[in-house]
Every structure is written in C-alpha cells, then in structure tokens.
Amino acid sequence: MRESLSRIQKELRAAVETQRYEEIQRQVLAFCEAAEGHARALPPGDPRVGEIAALTQEVLEWTRTMVQAGRACLILQLRQIPKVKQYVPGPLPMPPTMRLDV
C-alpha cells in the first residue's frame, strides 16, 4: 500500500508542476483515499497512522501552495496582455493582519 501512496504522490506532483488542474483534483482524491485505506488497515494505536497523517498533510499543503502560486503566475501573465487588462480585476487590497484593541 505504501507503494501506491508513493506512486499517487509522484503523479500528483507531476500534475501540479504541469498545471493540469483536473488531474490534480483526481490525484488528490486518489491520494486521500489510499492514505485512508492504508491507515484503516493498521491496528489501532499503530504509530504509522500518525506518519500517514503527517505525509497527507504535507502533500496537501504543498499542493495547495503550488496551485495558488501557479494560478497567481497565470493572472500576472494575463495582466500583461493589453486587451485582457480590462477583464482581469486588479490586485486585491491586503487585509490587515494585525489589529490593536485599546
């Protein structure tokens, strides 16, 4: 089962790197299902369940970060096209990240 997680992770990373968003969605679901199946097959309290959870979190965080970065790059490229500028909204204002209550 560990091999299937590695294979799916490899396929997911390849889909992310080539910005194939439909494939990314399929691979994320496949990875999560495989991880869940592998974790459920282990006896209760097995420390490998935590390892699977950590790997799943790492893969999903990496995927989210890379997809967001890829989409941001596409938006920047679109903004460079004069005719598209009127259809692509400008950058959103940054929300305040800190508030001081006095």
PyMOL commands that set and color helices and strands:
alter all, ss='L'
color gray80, all
select helices_A, chain A and resi 2-17+21-41+48-79
alter helices_A, ss='H'
color red, helices_A
deselect
rebuild
show_as cartoon
